[in-house]
Amino acid sequence: MEIWYFVTLIGTPEIWLILTGVLVILYLYLRKRVHPRKKVLIKRVLIIFITSLWLTAGVTFALKYAIPVKRPCTPCAENQSNCNPYCPDDNAFPSGHSAIIFSVFTSMFLVFRKNKFLFLFVIPLLVALSRYMLVVHYPVDILAGSLIGIVIPFIVLKVYEKKI
């Protein structure tokens, strides 16, 4: 169970959303030191990555609050036995971890368009599997979150390419 907990941490939405702020600050700090051709690529990466991530988070959490699906686990309260220490007390549908981690990897794949990086999708697959192995989501929650995380970056990229 412990290994799955560490795998699931890779997809923690709050970490990725905070990272977007760090990336923007870093970009603003370094933008005058970057070659103009690289600046265009970095700007494209940031726009697609950050927009996709925040839209994915927004859609996922809106659905989570709109569709009250209870988790397959029991959260732990004080002095409670027969509970799951990994079980959050919010709704299950869709999986936020799955949505966010698939959004991250799909965004990066779409921006760099390198098929040799496809093997890296094993990471979001493991994070999605960890949500099932920790008994905090039903398979449909994980599938829905994964699809949201894959589809939104495609939409963001199409909108971005039409704006250029």
C-alpha angles and dihedrals in degrees: 000000000000095000090053090053091057091046091051091053089068088069099045105140096212092057093052093045091051088048090059089060091048090050093051092050090047091049093049090050096047102033095100091052096052124093110253093242092052090045090063091053093045091049090050091049092049095046095048095039097045096040092048093047096049094044090048091050092047095049093043096049093043090054091045090058096038097049111050103207113161118226120252089240139067116240116229120251126183113303092355121145128199093040136123114248090202094053115113117208098232128092120290105221117118114012108244093195092054093045095049098045093047089048091053095050096039091051092051092046092050094048097047097031094204114151090197087072094058090097087067088073085082085081097062089041090055092046090051090048090049090060089058095042091052087052093233097120141036116234091253090057090053094045092049092048092048092050092049089051092051100042100046096059089051090053092046091050092050092050091046093050092051091053094056 
